Amino acid sequence: MGFYNGYAAVKVNGKWGFINHKNEFITEPKYDEVDFFEDNRAAVYIFDDKANDYPGLKYRYTYIRPDGSEITDFIFNRNYGFNRMFSSGAAIVHYNGQDRLIDRNGNFLLGEDYTLHTICRGGMIGASWTENGKRVSGFASLDGKNKIRLNGASPFNGFMKDRALIQQTVYTDFGSKNKFGMIDRTGKVVVKPTWDYILYSDDFSDNYAAVEQSYQYGFIDLNGNTLIQPKYTAVKLFNEGLAAVSVDGKYGFINIKDEMVIKPVYDYADYFMEGYARVNIDTKSAYRNSPSQLGGKWGFIDKEGNLVIDTVYDYVDPFYKGIARVYVYQPGGGLGSAKIGYINKQGKVIWQPRR
């Protein structure tokens, strides 16, 4: 999880709590599971054998504030659905068999008539609702007063950088498939739904999106202009001026002019954050979509391609406010049983790996 918004989850004697950057506990380790802080709230879980019929979901949860106080009792049931983190002041919870939207104090938003389709982003959420006896699909504000209705398409995520992803089903002689595009906050289609997939994020500084077409990847701007034609077998998003791309099974970094500025020599590489990118060498696994299962060793490089933190860890999280979480796997184990510690940008261990 690493440090996010000033706090990090730590596990002590099988229970989870949170520390701040001073290594002080804001809440003692007492929870069975936790999510990281987002929008000044973090989901915390307690095991309850009666919470759900599914073995992996036998938890109830609520959220805590940065002072460690809980916003409600443990009234929400874990489910396989949405990410439970807060965004734009709201989170999706599973309550009485339905996904509902709550504010940061646990009050319900929107009504039971709404079916939620996306997480909340940019103050709006993808949903469907009833109008004049018919179900309508689109985006709604958190109070339900402002709505964008979609015609022939459905919402895929909330608004990021004043854009929201939409998907449209296209039928051919061989079946059907979804194509992706973008709308702006007026509902205008700014990127036609012609791409196999589009990926972008408001967590990154660069205003570009990765696009997929026939299993090849390139980049567009947020108005739909193609900047780099799809030609790479894998890419990461642009951030801080560079993006990781895969060439012949090895990762390097390009700029927006499609110039290779860091040679492709790594088995895996991720986006730059605070001037550092995490890289992997000696990969032993084919699970390229699950970095924590790659095997090999992880470290960090700078924008000149210098290895600034040696590849000695079994897994690492990106840097956040000068601190990165590092993992040391146990013999025969993986991420779930790893010892977890924290390092600074000089590679100094500030929290020794422990379970």
Sequence and secondary structure as in RCSB ss.txt:
>XXXX:A:sequence
MGFYNGYAAVKVNGKWGFINHKNEFITEPKYDEVDFFEDNRAAVYIFDDKANDYPGLKYRYTYIRPDGSEITDFI
FNRNYGFNRMFSSGAAIVHYNGQDRLIDRNGNFLLGEDYTLHTICRGGMIGASWTENGKRVSGFASLDGKNKIRL
NGASPFNGFMKDRALIQQTVYTDFGSKNKFGMIDRTGKVVVKPTWDYILYSDDFSDNYAAVEQSYQYGFIDLNGN
TLIQPKYTAVKLFNEGLAAVSVDGKYGFINIKDEMVIKPVYDYADYFMEGYARVNIDTKSAYRNSPSQLGGKWGF
IDKEGNLVIDTVYDYVDPFYKGIARVYVYQPGGGLGSAKIGYINKQGKVIWQPRR
>XXXX:A:secstr
   BTTEEEEEETTEEEEEETTS EEEEEEESEE   BTTBEEEEEE TTS SSGGG EEEEEE TTS BSS S 
EE  SSS    BTTEEEEEETTEEEEEETTS EES TT EEEEEEETTEEEEEEEETTEEEEEEEETTSSSEEE 
SS EE S  BTTBEEEEEEEEETTEEEEEEEEE TTS EEEEEEESEEE  TTSSS EEEEEETTEEEEEETTS 
EEEEEEES B   BTTBEEEEETTEEEEE TT  EEEEEEESEEEEEETTEEEEEES   S TT GGGS SEEEE
E TT  EEEEEEESEE   BTTEEEEEE  TT  GGG EEEEEETT  EEEEEE 
